[in-house]
Amino acid sequence: MRFKKWISATAASIILAASFSTASISAEETRTIADESIYDVLVDRYFNGSGNNDIDVNTKDVTQFAGGDFEGLVKKRSLIKDMGFTIVSIGSVFETETYDGQAVTSYEKIEEHFGTSEEFLNVIDTYKKDDMSIMVDFPLSKVSENHEWAQDAAKKSWIKATENGLVEWDLSNTDVQMALKEALVNFVTSYNIGGVRLTNITGADTAYINSLIDTLKAKNPALYIISNEESDANFDAKFYNETNEIYRNIYKNVDLDSSNLLKYVDPYLAGKEVPAQIMFDSLKTNRFTFDSAEQNMFPPTRLKAAYASTLFLPGVPVVQYGSEIAMNGEAGPEAHQFYNFKTDEELIHYIENLQKLRNESSTLRHGDFKMLKNENGFIAFTRKSAEEEWLVVINNTSKTNHVNISQEEIGEDKELRGMLDSDIIRANKDGNYAVILDREVVEVFQIIDKRGLNVSYLVALGLVYVLFIAFVIIIIKRGRERRAIQDGEK
């Protein structure tokens, strides 16, 4: 069984590498946030790479620090890189009283549980060498009541309210505004990060947030600035509270209403808004796995369909750590489990294949979008440019389903080449391209001129079996050598 999976994975990788008619973004092209995909992780919950900072770590209490650190991010970066993510959002890195960085006590000091400032710089530099950038959360308010500013009697007027141990700054106070701006500028000039996510922005007016964005962009024009709250400010990507619920309510089960799929995609397509952050999971909510399991569904299958929409619809994919291993849990610490690196990797390889397509095709990121069918979970859409044409089909229903696409839509003498299962579809006698998918299956087709045999697939398959035969020969040869040695000893 494992060898069969190895054959499929190896063949798919070779086919994907041989199937593109265009390359990924060149160094000369301008990169935008719509070219990126964001992997959201909590430093403390990823990997414990060094015991030097395990201060009062308690892995048995989910509310306490668990030992994950900057060194762990460096040691396990290959997993994130292989999945094709280009931005790694690591939450707040400032001195904090809680593992998730939600009780910040300083805007200058780095949390010692995570490591030193030098180790943080190493994370940034190491990921940059692997073509990934680091994004960090900066909370504008709701920090610990023990924050160094809150302990300064001269800054008493800066505090608007205190609740549950958290301080809410008066974000209309000009002194607070200036101090926050200075802290932000000092941080981004000290650390060459690729992005900032402004959090806890309630109470800050749009004009002030825009001034922060303008100031940061002046320091680093390539810096991406987003938020995890709704705002009319000039963020690089738009956040909508409802997005998470829309996508999880479409994909947590089969045959569900998918009419809202493009609710926050359409404004971007119409040129009225910047791209939306597209996600089906969130660090603030129940895990998607939790919701799909409550529906008595098999989470990995549900996740495959959700990933296809997240990665191929126009927008900015945001994926929570652990979704690729079907991490479970209710909202809060239970949903922030320590990452298990010994789980099945089927979903991980699936994401690798999807991301390889997305990263190597600018058309799948920026091409013209057209929805062909969207009926209760059966979704088919095209992405087209002068260089390439693609068809994405998601059958998130309980039965085999199909879509007939006319030659006027696809073109004459074309064929659809499946990237995941290597299907080939050509026009039938009625002049239609009939795409039939089994239940709960996703396929991505490249639309190309008809060219007969799938040479790349045959070559890939032949290479795989040549490797297998060579492997068997080596095993047999080694077995004979061992028997010869054993006979000689006798």
N, C-alpha and C positions, 0 to 999 in steps of 0.2 A: 504494500500500500504506500509506504514512504517513497519507494522508487518511482511508483506511478506518479505521485505528486511532484517528484523531482523532475521527471520527464516533462510533465506539463509546464512546470515553472520555467525550466530551461528553454523549452521550445518557445514559450510565450516571450521570454526575454529577447531571444534571438530575432523573432518575428518583429517585435516592436522596434528593435534597433534597425532592422532592414526596411521598414515600411514607410518611413517618413519621406515626403517629397520636399520638405523644408527643414531647416535647422532651428535651434532655439534662438533666443534673442542674442544678437551680436553685440560686441562691446560698444559699437557706435550708436546703437539704438537707445532711445530714451526709455528707461524703465519706469513704470508706474505701479501703484499699489495693486492694480488689477492683474499684474503679472505675478504677484506674490501669493503664497499660501502660508497661513499662520498656524503654528503649533503652540498651544497654550499649556504651560506646565508650571507646577509649583516646585521651586527648588528643593524644599524640604521633603517632598514626596517622591523624588525621582530616583536618585542613587547616592548611597553613602560612599564617596570616593576617598575620604580621609577621616581617620579617627581623631585627628588633632582638634577638631571643633565640636566633638560630641559632648557638649556641656549639658548635663542633666537631661540627656536624651531618654525618652521613655516610649519604646515601640509598642508597648501593650496598651497605652492610653492614646486613643485617636485624636485627642484634643491637644496633645503635647508635641514638641519637636521630635521628629523621627530620625534625623541624622543626614538627610539629603543635603548636598552641598555643591559648591562651584566645581570642585574637583570631580564630583560625580557627573556633572553635566559634560565635562571634558571627556571623561573616560567612556561615556555611553553615547556620545554624539553620533556615532556611526549609524545607529538605529534611526535617528531623526533624519540624518542626511540621506540614508537609503530610501526612506519613505518620500523623499523629494520636497520636504518643506523648506522654504527659503527664509522665513522669519520665525525665530523661537522667542515667544513671549514668556518671560520667566517671573512675572508678577513684580511685587515690590522687593527691592534688595536692601532697603534701609533698615537700620536698627529697629527691631520690633519686639513686642511682647508675645506675639502669636505666630505659629508656624506658617500661616498663610499671608503674613505681612499686613494684616488688617489693623494693627495697633502700633503704628509707627511712632517712635520716640525721638527721631532726628531726621532731618533732610540732608545730613552730611555724612554721618557715620554708616558704614556697611555692617549688616547683621553678622555678628561673630559666629553664629551657628552655621552660616553659609560659607564663611571663609573670610579672607582678607581682601583688601582693595586690590592688591597685586594679583590674587587668584581670580578676582572678578575681571580684571583686565585681561588675564590669560584666557578666560572664557570667551570674551569678545574677540580677541585676536585669533584664537583657535577656530572658532566658528566661521570667522571671516575667511580664513584660508580654505574652508570647506564650502565657500559660496553661500553661507548663511549669515544673517545678521541677528543681533540680539535686541529685543524690545523690552522695555522696563515700565512698570506701573509707577505713576507719580500721583499720590492722593492729594488733592487740593484741600481736603477737609476730612473730618471724622478720623482724627489721629488719636493716639493714646493721651489720656489726661496727664500722663507723665512725660509728654513731649517737652523737649527743652524750652520751647517757646512758652508753653503753658506754665512752666515752672518759673518763668521770669515775671516778677511783679510788675515790671514796667510795661509788659505786654498784656496786662489783664483785660484791657479794652478790646483786644483782638478776639476774645472768646465770645461767641454768640450764645452757645449753650453747651451743657455737658450732660451726657446721658449714657448709661451702661458703660461707664469708664472711657468713653470716647468724647473728644472735644470737637465741636463744630466751630470753625473759624468764621468770623464775620467777613465774608468775601466781598462786601461792599466797602469795607474799610481800606482806604488807599495805602495805609502802612502795611496791611496784610498783603494786599495785591503786589506791592513793590517787593516785599520780602519773599513771597512765593516765586515771583518772576526771577529774582536774583538766585534763589536756590535752584531753580530749574536750569538756568543758564550755567551756573557753576557745575551742575551735574553733567549736562550734555557736553560741556567743554572739557571736563575732566575724563570722561569715558566716551570713547568713540562708538556709541551704540547706534543701531540703525533705526530705532523707533521709540516713541514714548506713547504710553496709553494713559491719558489723564482720567483719573477715577475720582469718585465722590465730588462731582462738579456741581451738584445741586446748590443753588444760592449764588453761583457766579453768573453774571450776565454775559450775554453773547459777545458784546463789545470787548469785555475784558479777556475772555477766552481767545478771541481773535487776536488780541494784542500779544498774548502769550505765544500763539502759533506763529505770528509774524516775526516775533523776536527770535524764536528758536530756528525758524527757517532762514533767518538772516545769518545765523551762526553756522547752520548746516542745511543748505537747500535740499539735500538728499534725504533728510530725516523725515520719516513717516510719523504723523501724529494722529492718533485716533482716540476714541473713548469707549467705555462700555455702558454709556448712558445716552439717552436721546438728547440731541442738541441741534440748534440751527447754526452753530459755529462752523467755521471752515475746516473741518477735519478732512483728512484724505479719504476716509471711508466712513460711510454713514452707519450708525447703529440704531436698530429699531428693537424695542423691548419684545415685540410680538414675533420676531423672526424665529427665535428658538422654538416657540410653541407651534408655529405654523408647520415647520419641517418635522418636528417629532410627532405631531398629530397626523401627518400624512404617512409617515414611514414606520410608526411603532406597530402597525398591523397592516394587513392587506385590504384592498378594496375600499380604502378610505377616501373621502372627498379631497381631491388635490387641486380644486379650483383656485385656491389662494397661493399656489406655488410661485407665481410671478408678482405678487402684490408689491413687494419692495424691490423687484428687479426692473419692472416697467419704468419707474421714474429715471433710472440710470440709462436704460435703453432709449428713452425719449430725450436724453440730454438735459434733463431738469435737475438731476442730482449726481453727486459723486457715487461710485459703486457702493453697494450695501455690503456689510459684513454678513456672510451666509453661514449659518451654523445650526446644528440640530442638538447640540449639547452645550452645557454651560457649567462653569465651576460654582455657580450660585444656585443651581437647580438639582433636582434628582438626575441621576445618570439616565441617559437614553436607554441603556440596558435595563434599568429598573422598570421603566415605563413599558418597554416591550415585553419583559418577562411577566408583568402584571396582566398583559393581554394573552398570556400563555403562548407566546410566539418564541421562535428561536432567534435570540439577539444577533448572532453573527450574520444571518441572512438579512435581517432587517437593516443592519449596519451597512451592508454592501449597497443596498438601494439608496440609503441616505447619503453615503459617500459620493455616489455618482452624481446626484443633484448638487451637492455642496461643491464639488470640484469642477463641474462642467457648465453650470449655469453662470451667466455673466455676473460677476461680483468678486468679492474677496473671501475665499474659504478660510474659516476659523475652526480649528479642530482641537478638542480638549485632549490632553494627555490621557492615555489609558483607554480611549474609545477603540483603539486598534486592537486591544486585547479584551474587548467587551467588559471593561471595568464596571462594577455595579455599585449601588449605594444610594441612600436617600440624601437629600440636600444637606450640606454641612460636612463635618469631618468624615462621615461615613462614605461620602462621595469622593473624598480626597485620599484614597488608599495609597499605600506605598507601592510603587510600580513593581510588577512581577515580571522579571525578564526570562522566566522559564515557562511561559505559557505557549500555546499553539501559535504559530506564525502565519497561518493561512490568511487572516485579515491583513496582516502587515504586508505580505507579498501582493495582495490584491491592491492595496493602496499604492504600493510601489509601481505597479503596472499602470494604474490610472494617472498617477502623478507624472510618470515618464511621458505619457501621451500629452498631458497638459503642458509640462515644462518644455517639451521639444516642439510644440506647435503653437505659434503665436495666434493662429486662427482659432484654436480652442480657448484662447484667453480673450481675444479681441474681435474675432470674426463676427460678421452679421448673424444675428440670431433670429430664428423663426420657429415658432411652435407649430408642429404638424398635428399633434393629437395630445389631449390631456383629459382623460376620462377615468376618474376614480382610481388613480394609481397607475394607469397605463399612459406613459409619457414618451413622446417622441419629438425631438427637435433637431434642427440643423445649425451648424456654425460654418459660415462660408467666407472666403476671401478670394482675391485674384489668384492666390497660390494653392489653396487647398479647399476641400469641402468635406465635412464630417456629418455623420448622423449618430445621435445618441438615443438609444431606446431603453426605457426602464419599465419592465413589467412587474409592477408592484401589486399584482392581483393574485387571486386564488386559482386561476386557471390559465391554460395556454391562451395567448392573445395575439393579435396581429394588427398591422397597419399596412394599407395599400398606398403606395406613393407613386404618383404619376410620373411619366417621362418628362413632362413639362417642369416638374419640380427637380428631378434628379438630372435629367438630360438623356439623350439617346446614346446608345453604345457605351454605357457606363456599367460598372459593377460595384457592389458594396462589399468591402473586405472587412470581415470581423477581426478586431484586434485582440479580443479576449478568448474567443473559441474558434477562430479561423474559419468562420463561415464565409461562403461566397454567394452573393445574391445577384442575379441578373434579371432583366425585364422578362416577364412572362408573355404569353401570346396576346394578352389583352393590353400589353404595353405598360403594365404596372410592375413596380418592384414590391413584391409581397414579403414583408418582414414578419416572421412568426417567431415568437419567443415563448419558451416554457414559463410557467409560473415562477415568480420571484427571481427573475434573471435579468441581468444587465448586459447590454452589448454596445460597443462603440465601433461604428463602421467608418472606414475611410472611403470616400466616393472617388473612384478613379476611372480612367479609360479602361474599357474591357481589354484584357490582355491574356486570356486563356488560363493556363495552369498557374496555380499559386506557387511560383518558383521559390519565393522566400520561405514559405511554409515547408515545402518539400526538402529544401536544403537544410532548414533548421531541424526537421524531423530526422533526416538522414544523419546529420551531425550528432544528434542526441543518441541515436541507436549505435553509431560508430563508437561513441564514448562508452556506451553501456557494454558493447562487445569487448572493447579494450579492457574495461574494468573486470569483466568476467574472466578474460584470459589471464589477467594479472593474478586474480584470486586463485584460479586453477593452478597456475604456475607456482605460486607461493605454497599452495597446499602440497604439491608434488615435492617441492624442495623440503618442506617440513617432514614429510613422510620418509624421504631419502635420508635425512639426518637422523630421524628416529630409528630407521632400519639399520643405519651404520652404527648407532650406539648399541643396538642389540647384538 
